[in-house]
């Protein structure tokens, strides 16, 4: 059975930094990592948007901004669901087909944007491939509960204290060197 890893932590860059380090270490070992990364866009320390990066194609799009008019919102920012679907869905489909490890960053933010995205994420969570997801720690999102109930899931809480050792711990779990 494939190893599933959840990384939760406070809002901010430490989850993203740890995830990038994990991806870098996996790729250095020749592991094919595919999926998506989410980044915050800020101006003058104020959140102004979110971008999505497809690890495989290296495509990066801005999918949420205050200037986007949409019924779908993430942190009060309008979401361009069409452009999000155009990148996210093929990225996850490709990851399920041809990656060694699948990554979905900020799963709670993406999950509730459209039914198609929700279905794609659910398919990916049930995939037989090793998976790493990051989640907001305080999310009341049902997806979080769903992820916590996945068979074989290991959830790590990242803190400023364990942020440097966590990537190594996650790698050991992925390689089956550390039990549940």
C-alpha positions as CSV (number, residue, x, y, z in Angstrom):
1,X,0.0,0.0,0.0
2,X,1.3,3.5,-0.9
3,X,2.5,5.8,1.8
4,X,0.4,8.9,2.3
5,X,1.8,11.9,4.1
6,X,0.1,15.0,5.3
7,X,2.0,18.0,6.5
8,X,0.1,20.5,8.6
9,X,1.3,23.7,10.1
10,X,0.6,27.4,10.6
11,X,0.0,29.8,7.7
12,X,3.2,31.0,6.3
13,X,6.2,29.7,4.4
14,X,7.5,26.9,6.6
15,X,5.3,24.2,5.1
16,X,6.2,25.4,1.6
17,X,9.9,25.5,2.4
18,X,9.8,22.0,3.9
19,X,7.8,20.7,0.9
20,X,10.3,22.2,-1.6
21,X,13.2,20.6,0.3
22,X,11.5,17.2,0.3
23,X,10.9,17.5,-3.5
24,X,14.5,18.6,-4.1
25,X,15.8,15.6,-2.0
26,X,13.5,13.1,-3.8
27,X,14.5,14.4,-7.3
28,X,18.1,14.2,-6.4
29,X,17.5,10.5,-5.7
30,X,16.0,10.1,-9.2
31,X,12.4,10.0,-8.0
32,X,9.8,11.5,-10.4
33,X,7.7,14.0,-8.4
34,X,4.6,15.5,-10.0
35,X,1.7,17.5,-8.8
36,X,1.1,21.1,-7.8
37,X,2.5,23.8,-5.5
38,X,0.5,26.8,-4.3
39,X,2.2,30.1,-3.5
40,X,0.9,33.3,-1.9
41,X,1.3,36.5,-3.7
42,X,1.8,39.5,-1.3
43,X,2.3,43.2,-1.8
44,X,3.4,45.3,1.2
45,X,2.8,42.3,3.5
46,X,-0.8,42.0,2.4
47,X,-2.1,38.9,0.7
48,X,-3.1,39.8,-2.9
49,X,-3.3,36.5,-4.6
50,X,-2.4,32.8,-5.1
51,X,-0.5,31.1,-7.9
52,X,-0.4,27.5,-8.8
53,X,2.8,25.8,-10.1
54,X,2.7,22.5,-12.0
55,X,5.8,20.6,-10.9
56,X,6.0,18.6,-14.2
57,X,5.3,21.2,-16.9
58,X,6.8,24.1,-14.8
59,X,3.7,26.1,-15.8
60,X,2.8,28.8,-13.2
61,X,-0.5,30.6,-13.2
62,X,-2.2,33.2,-10.9
63,X,-5.6,31.7,-10.1
64,X,-6.8,33.9,-7.2
65,X,-6.7,37.7,-6.9
66,X,-8.7,40.6,-5.5
67,X,-9.2,41.8,-9.1
68,X,-10.9,38.5,-10.2
69,X,-14.6,38.7,-10.1
70,X,-15.9,35.2,-9.1
71,X,-18.5,33.6,-6.8
72,X,-15.7,31.2,-5.8
73,X,-13.4,32.8,-3.1
74,X,-10.3,31.8,-1.3
75,X,-9.5,34.1,1.6
76,X,-11.8,36.7,0.1
77,X,-9.9,36.6,-3.2
78,X,-11.8,35.8,-6.4
79,X,-10.8,32.5,-8.1
80,X,-10.5,32.0,-11.8
81,X,-11.8,28.4,-11.7
82,X,-11.4,27.8,-15.5
83,X,-7.6,28.6,-15.5
84,X,-7.2,26.6,-12.2
85,X,-9.0,23.5,-13.7
86,X,-6.9,23.8,-16.9
87,X,-3.6,23.4,-15.0
88,X,-4.6,21.4,-11.9
89,X,-6.7,18.6,-13.5
90,X,-4.2,17.6,-16.2
91,X,-1.3,17.9,-13.6
92,X,-3.0,15.4,-11.2
93,X,-4.0,13.1,-14.0
94,X,-0.4,13.0,-15.3
95,X,0.9,12.5,-11.7
96,X,-1.3,9.5,-11.2
97,X,-0.1,8.0,-14.5
98,X,3.6,8.6,-14.5
99,X,5.0,9.9,-11.2
100,X,6.7,8.1,-8.4
101,X,5.4,10.5,-5.8
102,X,2.4,12.9,-6.0
103,X,2.4,16.3,-4.3
104,X,-0.7,18.5,-3.6
105,X,0.1,21.7,-1.8
106,X,-2.6,23.5,0.2
107,X,-5.2,20.9,-0.5
108,X,-7.9,22.5,1.6
109,X,-7.8,25.8,-0.4
110,X,-8.0,24.0,-3.8
111,X,-10.5,21.3,-2.9
112,X,-13.7,23.4,-2.6
113,X,-13.2,25.5,-5.8
114,X,-15.1,23.3,-8.3
115,X,-16.7,19.8,-8.4
116,X,-14.3,18.8,-11.1
117,X,-11.3,19.7,-8.9
118,X,-12.9,18.1,-5.9
119,X,-13.4,14.8,-7.9
120,X,-9.8,15.0,-9.2
121,X,-8.3,15.5,-5.8
122,X,-10.4,12.6,-4.4
123,X,-9.2,10.3,-7.2
124,X,-5.7,11.3,-6.5
125,X,-6.0,10.7,-2.7
126,X,-7.2,7.2,-3.5
127,X,-4.4,6.6,-5.9
128,X,-1.9,3.7,-5.3
129,X,1.0,6.1,-5.5
130,X,2.9,7.7,-2.6
131,X,1.4,11.1,-1.8
132,X,2.4,14.2,0.1
133,X,-0.2,16.8,0.8
134,X,0.0,20.0,2.8
135,X,-3.0,21.4,4.8
136,X,-3.7,24.4,6.9
137,X,-3.6,23.3,10.5
138,X,-6.8,24.9,11.6
139,X,-8.8,24.0,8.6
140,X,-12.4,22.9,9.4
141,X,-12.5,21.6,5.9
142,X,-14.1,18.1,5.6
143,X,-11.2,17.2,3.3
144,X,-8.9,17.4,6.2
145,X,-11.0,14.8,8.1
146,X,-11.1,12.7,5.0
147,X,-7.3,12.8,4.6
148,X,-6.8,12.0,8.3
149,X,-8.9,8.9,7.8
150,X,-7.0,7.6,4.8
151,X,-5.5,4.2,5.3
152,X,-1.8,4.5,5.9
153,X,-1.7,8.3,6.3
154,X,1.0,9.8,8.5
155,X,0.3,13.4,9.4
156,X,3.2,15.6,10.5
157,X,2.8,18.9,12.2
158,X,5.6,21.3,11.2
159,X,6.9,23.8,13.7
160,X,9.7,26.3,13.6
161,X,11.6,23.8,15.9
162,X,11.2,20.7,13.7
163,X,11.2,22.4,10.3
164,X,14.8,21.4,9.4
165,X,14.5,17.7,10.4
166,X,11.0,17.1,9.0
167,X,12.0,16.7,5.4
168,X,14.5,13.9,6.4
169,X,11.8,12.2,8.5
170,X,9.3,12.4,5.6
171,X,11.9,10.8,3.3
172,X,12.5,8.0,5.7
173,X,8.7,7.3,5.9
174,X,8.4,7.4,2.1
175,X,11.3,4.9,1.7
176,X,9.7,2.6,4.3
177,X,12.5,3.1,6.8
178,X,10.2,4.3,9.5
179,X,7.0,2.6,10.6
180,X,3.7,4.2,11.5
